[in-house]
Amino acid sequence: MLTNGRTQVQRHMETLGDVVQLLLPGCSHVRRIFQARVPIIKYHQGLTGVEWDLSMTNIELLYILGELDWRVRPLVFAVRSWAREIGLTNPTPGRWITNFSLTLLVLFYLQQHSKFSPVLPTLSRMISLAGPGDHRVTSDGVNCTFIRDVSQLCQHMTSSVRKLPNTNSLETLFIGFFEFYSSFDFSTCAISLISGVSVPKPDHSPLYIVNPLERGLNVSKNVSHDETERLRIEFRNTAWMLESVALTPEKSPLMASQKKADEAWGLTALFEAPNIASKARNIFYIPTRSVSPSRIVDVSDLFQQNTGVSDKSAPVSEVPVDSIRSSKQQSEMQDGIKPGTKVIKVSNRLHRR
């Protein structure tokens, strides 16, 4: 007989891992990470070039939030891809921030009030709208009660709007994400999707993200002080790069003359080349072929779809590619090391390999 809900979840995920490994085409490198606080299955989908994380915890809540607005999922994907390409996340469990924590950071950002109404509701709002059929309590005593009818939740959000609806394009939300967290006080404040506002940290963890359903837990407890500081630096660097040369298409005549439709460069290479990580751990990877010094990055190209969903009228931020360097490359250049040289740090001494 199963001893508790966690054991039952692990048994189910063990079976799911076997199905993924044996029956799903294109799936490889299946890893079962069941000792983590949130048990997951990680695998690589060769047909799409995407790394997948499967979990049975908080999934329904994340699914509902993703259904509320079509911009949620591509924004989460873009941020997670950015973090992967600059090395903030790691396929091996450790002191690094996880994809789940990054997802919660994006959702919390979309709950914020500004001159527009928030894109997503708070969890407390979803709990208050729950009906009798939405009552859920796990065998471990975790209260998972919240409204599950997406259409009804959308109606409540529309009727309660007191500000202009948030119709910002994906590229505007993407830039706003980095602007928001570049000034966020991670040292004293915790992220809470329950209230949608930052709360004082209950302990001295470098990064504190409240588990939406198990409120006494910190889902980012594994993140070290060094990695938290690096996360803050990367938020600020990326925000600065995206803001420093914020030009409209009318001010950018080079865009139409130099950009090729079939060529991936700058930020767009992130989604076009599945093996980009092997070339450079840098979201702003520059191909080895000749690139014009005046070439610029069009952030809106990140979210272009065949269906034409993207807002063409929204302002576009553009960044000169030659001005972009990752924090790692900057450090190597300051130390007099040629970029790309393998370096091993032992006892505070640098050795070239």
C-alpha positions as CSV (number, residue, x, y, z in Angstrom):
1,M,0.0,0.0,0.0
2,L,1.3,3.5,-0.9
3,T,2.5,5.3,2.2
4,N,1.7,8.9,1.1
5,G,0.8,11.1,-1.8
6,R,4.4,11.8,-2.7
7,T,5.2,8.1,-3.1
8,Q,2.1,7.8,-5.3
9,V,3.2,10.7,-7.5
10,Q,6.7,9.1,-7.9
11,R,5.1,5.8,-8.9
12,H,3.0,7.5,-11.5
13,M,5.9,9.5,-12.9
14,E,8.1,6.4,-13.1
15,T,5.5,4.9,-15.4
16,L,5.2,8.1,-17.3
17,G,9.0,8.2,-17.7
18,D,8.9,4.7,-19.2
19,V,6.2,5.8,-21.7
20,V,8.3,8.8,-22.8
21,Q,11.5,6.8,-23.2
22,L,10.0,3.8,-25.0
23,L,7.0,5.0,-26.9
24,L,7.3,8.7,-27.8
25,P,9.3,9.4,-31.0
26,G,12.2,11.7,-30.9
27,C,12.6,11.6,-27.1
28,S,16.0,10.9,-25.6
29,H,18.2,11.6,-22.5
30,V,15.2,10.8,-20.2
31,R,16.2,11.6,-16.6
32,R,14.0,11.0,-13.6
33,I,14.6,13.5,-10.8
34,F,12.4,12.3,-8.0
35,Q,14.4,13.4,-5.0
36,A,13.8,17.1,-5.6
37,R,11.1,18.9,-3.8
38,V,9.1,18.9,-7.0
39,P,9.7,15.5,-8.7
40,I,10.2,16.0,-12.5
41,I,11.2,14.1,-15.6
42,K,13.6,15.8,-18.0
43,Y,14.1,14.8,-21.6
44,H,15.2,16.1,-24.9
45,Q,12.8,16.2,-27.8
46,G,14.9,15.8,-30.9
47,L,12.2,16.6,-33.4
48,T,11.6,20.1,-32.0
49,G,15.0,20.7,-30.4
50,V,13.3,21.5,-27.0
51,E,14.3,20.4,-23.5
52,W,11.2,19.3,-21.6
53,D,10.4,19.2,-17.9
54,L,7.4,17.1,-16.8
55,S,5.8,17.4,-13.4
56,M,2.6,16.5,-11.6
57,T,2.7,19.3,-9.1
58,N,1.1,22.7,-9.7
59,I,0.4,21.7,-13.3
60,E,-3.3,22.4,-13.3
61,L,-2.7,26.0,-11.9
62,L,-0.1,26.7,-14.5
63,Y,-2.3,25.3,-17.3
64,I,-5.2,27.6,-16.3
65,L,-3.0,30.7,-16.1
66,G,-1.6,29.8,-19.6
67,E,-5.1,29.5,-21.0
68,L,-6.2,33.0,-19.7
69,D,-4.0,34.9,-22.2
70,W,-2.3,33.8,-25.4
71,R,0.8,35.8,-24.6
72,V,1.6,33.9,-21.4
73,R,3.1,30.7,-22.8
74,P,5.4,32.4,-25.5
75,L,6.6,34.9,-22.9
76,V,7.5,32.1,-20.5
77,F,9.3,30.2,-23.4
78,A,11.3,33.3,-24.4
79,V,12.5,34.0,-20.8
80,R,13.4,30.4,-20.2
81,S,15.3,30.2,-23.5
82,W,17.1,33.4,-22.6
83,A,18.1,31.9,-19.2
84,R,19.3,28.7,-20.9
85,E,21.4,30.4,-23.5
86,I,23.3,32.5,-21.0
87,G,23.8,29.6,-18.6
88,L,21.5,30.7,-15.8
89,T,19.8,27.3,-15.8
90,N,21.4,23.9,-15.9
91,P,20.1,20.5,-16.9
92,T,21.9,19.1,-13.8
93,P,20.1,19.8,-10.4
94,G,22.2,22.1,-8.2
95,R,22.5,25.7,-7.0
96,W,21.0,27.2,-10.2
97,I,17.6,28.6,-10.7
98,T,15.1,26.1,-12.2
99,N,12.7,26.5,-15.1
100,F,9.8,26.3,-12.7
101,S,11.1,29.2,-10.6
102,L,11.6,31.2,-13.8
103,T,8.0,30.5,-14.8
104,L,6.8,31.8,-11.5
105,L,8.8,35.0,-12.0
106,V,7.1,35.5,-15.4
107,L,3.6,34.9,-13.9
108,F,4.3,37.3,-11.0
109,Y,5.4,40.0,-13.4
110,L,2.1,39.5,-15.4
111,Q,0.2,40.1,-12.1
112,Q,1.5,43.6,-11.6
113,H,-0.6,46.7,-11.8
114,S,0.6,49.7,-13.8
115,K,-1.3,52.1,-15.9
116,F,-2.9,49.0,-17.4
117,S,-4.8,46.2,-15.6
118,P,-2.8,43.1,-14.9
119,V,-2.6,40.3,-17.5
120,L,-3.2,37.6,-14.9
121,P,-5.2,37.4,-11.6
122,T,-3.7,36.6,-8.2
123,L,-4.2,33.2,-6.7
124,S,-6.2,34.7,-3.8
125,R,-8.6,36.0,-6.4
126,M,-8.9,32.6,-8.1
127,I,-9.5,31.0,-4.7
128,S,-12.3,33.6,-3.9
129,L,-14.1,32.7,-7.1
130,A,-13.9,28.9,-6.6
131,G,-17.2,27.0,-6.7
132,P,-18.2,23.9,-4.8
133,G,-16.8,21.7,-7.6
134,D,-13.4,23.3,-7.4
135,H,-12.6,22.1,-3.9
136,R,-9.4,20.0,-3.9
137,V,-7.2,18.8,-1.0
138,T,-4.4,16.3,-1.6
139,S,-3.6,13.3,0.6
140,D,-0.7,15.4,2.0
141,G,-3.2,18.1,3.1
142,V,-2.3,20.6,0.4
143,N,-5.3,22.9,-0.4
144,C,-5.6,23.1,-4.2
145,T,-8.9,24.9,-4.2
146,F,-9.2,27.6,-6.9
147,I,-11.6,28.3,-9.8
148,R,-11.0,26.0,-12.8
149,D,-13.5,27.3,-15.3
150,V,-11.3,29.5,-17.6
151,S,-14.3,31.2,-19.4
152,Q,-15.9,32.1,-16.1
153,L,-12.6,33.5,-14.7
154,C,-12.1,35.6,-17.9
155,Q,-15.6,37.1,-17.4
156,H,-14.8,38.0,-13.8
157,M,-11.5,39.6,-14.9
158,T,-13.2,41.6,-17.6
159,S,-16.0,42.8,-15.4
160,S,-13.7,43.9,-12.5
161,V,-11.3,45.9,-14.7
162,R,-10.9,49.4,-13.5
163,K,-8.1,50.4,-15.8
164,L,-7.4,50.1,-19.4
165,P,-6.9,46.5,-20.5
166,N,-3.3,45.4,-21.1
167,T,-2.9,45.0,-24.8
168,N,0.8,45.3,-24.9
169,S,2.6,43.2,-27.6
170,L,4.8,40.3,-26.7
171,E,8.0,42.2,-27.3
172,T,6.8,45.0,-25.0
173,L,6.0,42.5,-22.3
174,F,9.4,40.8,-22.9
175,I,11.3,44.1,-22.4
176,G,9.1,45.0,-19.4
177,F,10.0,41.8,-17.7
178,F,13.7,42.7,-17.5
179,E,12.9,46.3,-16.6
180,F,10.7,45.1,-13.7
181,Y,13.3,42.6,-12.2
182,S,16.3,44.9,-12.9
183,S,15.0,47.1,-10.0
184,F,13.4,44.4,-7.8
185,D,14.7,44.1,-4.3
186,F,15.6,40.4,-4.1
187,S,17.6,40.9,-0.9
188,T,14.6,41.7,1.3
189,C,11.5,40.8,-0.7
190,A,9.9,37.5,-1.7
191,I,7.8,36.7,-4.8
192,S,4.2,35.7,-4.0
193,L,1.7,34.8,-6.7
194,I,-0.9,34.5,-3.9
195,S,-1.2,38.2,-3.4
196,G,0.5,39.4,-6.5
197,V,2.8,41.7,-4.5
198,S,6.2,41.3,-3.0
199,V,6.2,40.3,0.7
200,P,9.0,40.4,3.3
201,K,11.3,37.3,3.3
202,P,10.5,34.9,6.1
203,D,14.1,33.7,6.2
204,H,17.5,34.6,4.8
205,S,17.4,32.6,1.6
206,P,19.2,34.5,-1.2
207,L,16.1,34.1,-3.5
208,Y,12.6,33.4,-2.1
209,I,9.7,32.5,-4.3
210,V,6.7,31.3,-2.4
211,N,5.2,28.0,-3.5
212,P,1.7,29.0,-4.7
213,L,0.0,26.0,-3.2
214,E,2.3,25.1,-0.3
215,R,2.8,28.5,1.1
216,G,5.4,27.6,3.7
217,L,7.8,26.4,1.1
218,N,10.4,28.3,-1.0
219,V,10.6,26.8,-4.5
220,S,14.0,28.6,-5.1
221,K,15.6,27.4,-1.9
222,N,18.3,25.6,-3.8
223,V,19.6,28.8,-5.5
224,S,22.8,30.0,-4.0
225,H,23.8,33.6,-3.2
226,D,26.3,33.7,-6.1
227,E,23.6,32.5,-8.6
228,T,21.1,35.0,-7.2
229,E,23.6,37.8,-7.6
230,R,24.3,36.7,-11.2
231,L,20.6,36.6,-11.9
232,R,20.3,40.2,-10.8
233,I,23.2,41.2,-12.9
234,E,21.9,39.5,-16.0
235,F,18.5,41.1,-15.5
236,R,20.1,44.5,-15.3
237,N,22.5,43.9,-18.3
238,T,19.7,42.7,-20.5
239,A,17.3,45.5,-19.5
240,W,20.1,48.0,-20.3
241,M,20.9,46.4,-23.6
242,L,17.2,46.4,-24.7
243,E,16.6,50.0,-23.5
244,S,19.9,51.7,-24.5
245,V,19.0,51.8,-28.2
246,A,15.2,51.7,-28.2
247,L,14.4,52.8,-31.8
248,T,11.2,52.7,-33.7
249,P,11.2,51.1,-37.2
250,E,10.9,54.6,-38.8
251,K,14.3,55.5,-37.2
252,S,15.9,52.3,-38.4
253,P,16.4,52.3,-42.2
254,L,19.1,49.6,-41.9
255,M,16.5,47.1,-40.8
256,A,14.8,46.7,-44.1
257,S,18.0,46.9,-46.2
258,Q,20.3,44.6,-44.2
259,K,18.1,41.9,-42.6
260,K,17.5,38.8,-44.6
261,A,14.3,36.9,-44.1
262,D,15.9,33.5,-44.2
263,E,18.8,34.3,-41.9
264,A,18.8,33.8,-38.2
265,W,20.9,36.4,-36.3
266,G,21.0,38.0,-32.9
267,L,18.0,37.1,-30.7
268,T,16.3,35.3,-33.5
269,A,19.1,32.7,-33.6
270,L,17.9,31.6,-30.2
271,F,14.8,29.9,-31.7
272,E,16.3,28.9,-35.1
273,A,19.4,26.9,-34.1
274,P,18.8,24.0,-31.7
275,N,22.6,23.5,-31.3
276,I,23.4,27.1,-30.6
277,A,24.5,26.2,-27.1
278,S,27.4,24.2,-28.4
279,K,28.6,27.2,-30.4
280,A,28.4,29.8,-27.6
281,R,26.7,30.0,-24.3
282,N,25.3,33.3,-25.2
283,I,21.7,34.3,-26.2
284,F,23.2,37.0,-28.4
285,Y,25.3,34.5,-30.4
286,I,26.9,36.1,-33.5
287,P,27.6,33.7,-36.4
288,T,31.2,33.4,-37.6
289,R,30.3,34.6,-41.0
290,S,30.8,38.3,-41.8
291,V,28.2,40.5,-40.1
292,S,27.7,44.2,-40.7
293,P,28.8,46.4,-37.7
294,S,25.6,48.4,-38.0
295,R,23.3,45.4,-37.9
296,I,20.7,45.6,-35.2
297,V,18.4,43.2,-33.4
298,D,14.6,43.5,-33.8
299,V,13.0,42.1,-30.6
300,S,9.6,41.8,-32.3
301,D,11.1,39.1,-34.6
302,L,11.1,36.8,-31.5
303,F,7.4,36.5,-31.6
304,Q,6.6,36.5,-35.3
305,Q,4.1,33.8,-36.2
306,N,2.7,32.6,-39.5
307,T,-0.8,33.5,-38.3
308,G,0.2,37.1,-38.0
309,V,-0.8,37.5,-34.4
310,S,2.0,39.9,-33.4
311,D,1.2,43.5,-33.1
312,K,3.0,45.2,-35.9
313,S,2.0,48.7,-34.6
314,A,3.8,48.2,-31.3
315,P,7.1,50.0,-30.8
316,V,10.2,47.9,-31.5
317,S,13.4,48.0,-29.6
318,E,16.6,47.3,-31.5
319,V,20.1,46.7,-30.2
320,P,23.4,46.9,-32.1
321,V,24.8,43.5,-32.1
322,D,28.4,44.7,-31.8
323,S,27.6,46.3,-28.5
324,I,26.4,43.1,-27.0
325,R,28.6,41.0,-24.8
326,S,27.7,38.5,-22.2
327,S,28.9,39.1,-18.6
328,K,31.3,36.1,-19.0
329,Q,32.8,37.5,-22.2
330,Q,33.2,40.9,-20.6
331,S,35.0,39.3,-17.6
332,E,37.4,37.4,-19.9
333,M,38.2,40.5,-22.0
334,Q,39.0,42.4,-18.8
335,D,41.3,39.7,-17.6
336,G,43.1,39.8,-21.0
337,I,41.9,36.4,-22.0
338,K,40.8,35.8,-25.6
339,P,37.1,35.2,-25.8
340,G,36.3,31.5,-26.3
341,T,39.5,30.3,-24.5
342,K,38.7,27.5,-22.0
343,V,39.6,28.7,-18.5
344,I,39.9,26.7,-15.3
345,K,39.8,28.6,-12.0
346,V,41.8,26.8,-9.3
347,S,42.7,28.5,-6.0
348,N,41.8,31.9,-7.5
349,R,44.4,31.4,-10.3
350,L,43.4,31.3,-14.0
351,H,44.9,28.6,-16.2
352,R,44.5,28.5,-19.9
353,R,43.7,25.1,-21.4
